[in-house]
């Protein structure tokens, strides 16, 4: 089972461009990342620049509208993620509980949808998805 562990750092929604974590936090996080890797559960991981450096594309009536960050009404944003492959949600929760997070951070755990999770008509509509996915 694949799970995405999403980091939600409170206050990051207002972070100016170029905001980066301090070296001590990165050092602690690298030890955690190495533990995930050594356990054979880590698939990928990345940190994200603050929303002030991003953009959102919304759709009204099928037409795209681009809004550059920061996003005024946003109260929670993603700061990074891990994709892990474990046997259960409980195991994903156990890994998330070990992360060296500060008081202002949350980790949201979401299971990745597998093709087998969908009914046959949806699987048929998504033909080619797995081949597309394998090419990454």
VENFENGI-V113252 format. One record per pair of residues at least 24 apart in sequence whose C-alpha atoms are under 7 Angstrom apart, sorted by the first residue. I is the first residue (numbers start at 1). J is the second residue. Records with the same first field share a line. If there is no record, write none. Layout:
BEGIN
I: J / J
END
This chain:
BEGIN
1: 85 / 86 / 87 / 88
2: 83 / 84 / 85 / 86 / 111 / 112
3: 83 / 84 / 85 / 92 / 109 / 110 / 111 / 112
4: 81 / 82 / 83 / 84 / 109 / 110 / 111 / 112
5: 81 / 82 / 83 / 107 / 108 / 109 / 110
6: 78 / 80 / 81 / 82 / 107 / 108 / 109
7: 78 / 79 / 80 / 81 / 105 / 106 / 107 / 108
8: 76 / 77 / 78 / 79 / 105 / 106 / 107
9: 79 / 104 / 105 / 106
10: 76 / 104 / 105
12: 50 / 77
13: 50 / 51 / 74 / 75 / 76 / 77
14: 70
15: 50 / 52
16: 52
17: 50 / 52 / 53
19: 50
28: 100
29: 100
32: 99
41: 84 / 85 / 86
42: 83 / 84 / 85
43: 83 / 84 / 85
44: 82 / 83
45: 81 / 82 / 83
46: 80 / 81 / 82
47: 79 / 80 / 81
48: 79 / 80
END
